[in-house]
Amino acid sequence: MTATNVKIITADGKVTLRGPVKTAAEKTKIGELAKKEAGKATIDNQLEVKESN
C-alpha cells in the first residue's frame, strides 16, 4: 500500500478519508483500518481510485 496523500479529517464523531489511492482494494483496506481504529465514529470514505500513468 502506498497511499501517501490520504488525508484523515476528524470532527464531531466523524472520520472523513480523502485523497487518491491506486486501487479499489487499497481504498477498501484503508476504510477497514480506519473503521477498526475509529471505534464508534462514523467513517466517510471519500478516497478516489486514480490509476498511475
Order of alpha helices (4+ residues) and beta strands (2+ residues): beta-beta-alpha-beta
